[in-house]
Amino acid sequence: MSKETKKNRKYTYDQRIIKALVEKYGLTTVYVRQCLSGNNLSITADKIKSDYKEIDKAFQAITTNLLKH
């Protein structure tokens, strides 16, 4: 009797970005994570998701640019 094991699929987010969003919106880290994971559906949650994506793209661009030189 073999049972399939489910992997715990936790999304990991960059803590620096979460801290920046907490400072920007004045919310708790738990609420920001809930917005990113899709548990909260509101206008603020949509703004937080889009801001997270923009900041993440900027971090990725900076790291790739630094690694090229």
N, C-alpha and C positions, 0 to 999 in steps of 0.2 A: 504494500500500500504506500505508494509514493505520492506525496502531495506537492503540488507546485508551490514554489515560494514566490510571494509577491515582493518585489523590491519597493522599498520606501522611496518614492520619487519626490524628494524635497527640492524645491527650487532654491538655488543659492543666488543671492544678490550681492552686489558690491557694497560693502558696509560704508565706504566713503560716500557713495552716491546716496544711500539711505540717510546718512547723517545730514548731508546737504539738503535733501528734500524735507527732513524734519525741521531744519532751521528755516527753510524758505516758507513752509506752510504753517509752522507752529503746531504740528501734530505729533503724535507718539510714533515710535518706531514700529510698534505692533500694527497700528492703523495703516502706515505706509506699506508694510509688507502685505497686509490683507488686500490693499488696493492693487498691488503688483500681482498678487496671485489670482485676483479676480473674485475674491469673496465679497468685496464691497463694490456696488455699482452705483456710482454717482458722477456728477460732473467733475468734482474734485478728484475722484479716482482716475478718471480719464486724463485729467491734466497731469496727475502724478505719473501715470504710465508713459505719457508722451515726453515729459521732462526726463524721466529715467532713460528712455531710449536715446534722447538727444545727448545727454551727458555720457552715456555709455559709448556712443559712437565717437564722441570727442576724445574720451580716454583711449579708445582703440586706435584712433588716428594718431594721437600723441605717441603711444607706445610703438607703433609700427614706424613712425617717422624717426624716433630715437634709435631704433634697432637698425635702421638703414645706414646711419652715419657712424 
